[in-house]
């Protein structure tokens, strides 16, 4: 007799091993009854464009599943099923379960011994920036990041407008924080962990992570003479919870978040996370084609509805490749791909330190990275809001909301701004940054990463360092929009820096990327933010 755990693993294994061939919504195997194992697993399901809600619901029911939600605009459903027949009937090119994949991974981990914790974002602060109880004295003098992008000066020109709404797709925002209380709009906030939006306050508030509150503060913390001030203190925020308490962002949660933002007319979304399954080892992952297609459809729909997508480049220190436009049956073909960072329409942001150099942890990639912004590094992280006060954290998660905030300022000045116009304005206002002549971060004589491109567009910095003042004051130069891909100007010399395989790359402080992970778990979340644990953190593009 199968136990509950064994039944779960059996069902998940059927999804991941793909025992049945491709299916287009019709039966791929003759299953005469739905043998419910009693353990429902959540799936993301792809349908052909134009499939009606009724047809989708019927097909899910026929395949022994139950519809959680169906998004007819993009023909993507979220469903649950306790029977292996569900996966059999749809086929692996139509169905994926992140829950099921984790169960298989956990089974393998139990057999081989416990796996090391994988926590990559945010990186720990070593500058003594722990949480403090609000109200707090003015701490804007500690915000080196805002001065680096001239956000402090830009506020005298444009502070943002209440008509502009920024969706923070993250782990939830603490709406009771004094610096965020007037910014968060509860009527536009929702929890998306199930794949379907839930508007109860408890569904979108943070429960196990300070990450979303920290990101929100960078975007729009109040300019009230206390604590910190965000890039665009005059805009509204929507807390859209897509990160669970273990730090996972399942594809159905990301789809829900993007669709919620699009349906509610949000101007821009900040996406400081990567969608499970991720590819930290840069190897093909079972089911990634389904995930890519679902996220692409949702992001494309958001674009058509006027919502700009800003994404963090991830903290894996890898050379990212753009996500291809491909059918759901297409497997990932090499390279290191992250979602939504790799999508062509996303404005993807790498992280620099206080000196303007790409940080050792920040991923990069020509054709992926569009802009760069302060993310901080060892000794000088980014100060922002957290539940209970303030803390300094490092990561590309911290870099992305600087760009999101500037996009919000641009939208406030241009009431007719489209995502394309915002991308163009962001790129035009950026200060070009050339590839470094030397990228030996540890001084051991070994270069730590490639940088391909030229000063105006390269894999480390994209089109350059964002500049809030230049953006809002119109001090811009013509150029291709961020997110549009590389220029084809043959007059520029390509700059290339060769490096060894990333598996053994050392970063600042002599630690490898995975050594950073354990430091984050031990120091950043246990010591700096005691009581706010993020087990197996998958936020910020990881």
FENVEN-V909187 format. One record per backbone hydrogen bond with DSSP energy under -1.0 kcal/mol. NH is the residue of the N-H (numbers start at 1). CO is the residue of the C=O. If there is no record, write none. Layout:
BEGIN
nh:NH co:CO
nh:NH co:CO
END
This chain:
BEGIN
nh:7 co:3
nh:8 co:4
nh:9 co:5
nh:10 co:6
nh:11 co:7
nh:12 co:8
nh:13 co:9
nh:14 co:10
nh:15 co:11
nh:16 co:12
nh:17 co:13
nh:36 co:34
nh:37 co:82
nh:41 co:81
nh:43 co:79
nh:44 co:96
nh:45 co:77
nh:46 co:94
nh:47 co:75
nh:51 co:48
nh:56 co:52
nh:57 co:53
nh:58 co:54
nh:59 co:55
nh:60 co:56
nh:61 co:57
nh:62 co:58
nh:63 co:59
nh:64 co:61
nh:65 co:60
nh:66 co:80
nh:68 co:78
nh:69 co:78
nh:71 co:76
nh:74 co:71
nh:75 co:71
nh:76 co:71
nh:77 co:45
nh:78 co:69
nh:79 co:43
nh:80 co:66
nh:81 co:41
nh:86 co:83
nh:88 co:84
nh:89 co:85
nh:90 co:86
nh:91 co:87
nh:94 co:91
nh:95 co:91
nh:96 co:44
nh:101 co:97
nh:102 co:98
nh:103 co:99
nh:104 co:100
nh:105 co:101
nh:106 co:102
nh:107 co:103
nh:108 co:104
nh:109 co:105
nh:110 co:106
nh:111 co:107
nh:112 co:108
nh:113 co:109
nh:123 co:394
nh:130 co:128
nh:131 co:528
nh:139 co:227
nh:142 co:139
nh:143 co:140
nh:144 co:142
nh:147 co:143
nh:148 co:144
nh:150 co:147
nh:151 co:146
nh:154 co:150
nh:155 co:151
nh:156 co:153
nh:157 co:154
nh:158 co:154
nh:164 co:161
nh:166 co:236
nh:167 co:268
nh:168 co:238
nh:169 co:167
nh:169 co:270
nh:170 co:168
nh:170 co:240
nh:175 co:173
nh:177 co:174
nh:180 co:177
nh:181 co:177
nh:183 co:180
nh:184 co:180
nh:185 co:237
nh:188 co:185
nh:190 co:239
nh:191 co:198
nh:192 co:241
nh:195 co:192
nh:198 co:191
nh:203 co:200
nh:204 co:201
nh:205 co:201
nh:214 co:210
nh:215 co:211
nh:216 co:212
nh:217 co:213
nh:218 co:214
nh:219 co:215
nh:220 co:216
nh:221 co:217
nh:222 co:179
nh:224 co:222
nh:227 co:137
nh:230 co:221
nh:231 co:218
nh:232 co:219
nh:234 co:159
nh:235 co:232
nh:236 co:164
nh:237 co:183
nh:238 co:166
nh:240 co:168
nh:241 co:190
nh:242 co:170
nh:243 co:170
nh:244 co:248
nh:247 co:244
nh:254 co:250
nh:255 co:251
nh:256 co:252
nh:257 co:253
nh:258 co:254
nh:259 co:255
nh:260 co:256
nh:261 co:257
nh:262 co:258
nh:263 co:259
nh:264 co:260
nh:265 co:262
nh:266 co:261
nh:267 co:165
nh:268 co:165
nh:269 co:308
nh:270 co:167
nh:271 co:310
nh:273 co:271
nh:274 co:538
nh:275 co:339
nh:276 co:249
nh:282 co:279
nh:288 co:285
nh:291 co:287
nh:292 co:288
nh:293 co:289
nh:294 co:290
nh:295 co:291
nh:296 co:292
nh:297 co:293
nh:298 co:294
nh:299 co:295
nh:300 co:296
nh:301 co:297
nh:302 co:298
nh:303 co:299
nh:304 co:300
nh:305 co:301
nh:306 co:303
nh:307 co:302
nh:308 co:267
nh:310 co:269
nh:311 co:347
nh:312 co:271
nh:313 co:349
nh:317 co:361
nh:320 co:318
nh:320 co:364
nh:321 co:336
nh:323 co:342
nh:330 co:327
nh:342 co:338
nh:343 co:340
nh:346 co:343
nh:347 co:309
nh:349 co:311
nh:350 co:371
nh:352 co:373
nh:353 co:357
nh:356 co:353
nh:359 co:351
nh:363 co:314
nh:364 co:318
nh:365 co:459
nh:368 co:365
nh:369 co:365
nh:370 co:348
nh:371 co:348
nh:372 co:464
nh:373 co:350
nh:375 co:352
nh:376 co:352
nh:377 co:380
nh:380 co:377
nh:382 co:393
nh:384 co:391
nh:386 co:389
nh:389 co:386
nh:391 co:384
nh:392 co:129
nh:393 co:382
nh:394 co:123
nh:395 co:375
nh:398 co:395
nh:399 co:395
nh:400 co:396
nh:402 co:399
nh:403 co:399
nh:404 co:400
nh:405 co:401
nh:406 co:402
nh:407 co:403
nh:408 co:404
nh:409 co:405
nh:410 co:406
nh:411 co:407
nh:412 co:408
nh:413 co:409
nh:414 co:410
nh:417 co:414
nh:422 co:418
nh:423 co:419
nh:424 co:420
nh:425 co:421
nh:426 co:422
nh:427 co:423
nh:428 co:424
nh:429 co:425
nh:431 co:465
nh:448 co:439
nh:454 co:457
nh:457 co:454
nh:458 co:462
nh:459 co:452
nh:462 co:458
nh:463 co:370
nh:464 co:461
nh:465 co:431
nh:466 co:372
nh:468 co:149
nh:471 co:467
nh:472 co:468
nh:473 co:469
nh:475 co:470
nh:476 co:474
nh:477 co:428
nh:482 co:423
nh:484 co:481
nh:492 co:489
nh:495 co:453
nh:505 co:502
nh:507 co:511
nh:510 co:507
nh:516 co:512
nh:517 co:513
nh:518 co:514
nh:519 co:515
nh:520 co:516
nh:521 co:517
nh:522 co:518
nh:523 co:519
nh:525 co:520
nh:527 co:523
nh:528 co:523
nh:529 co:524
nh:532 co:529
nh:538 co:247
nh:540 co:272
END
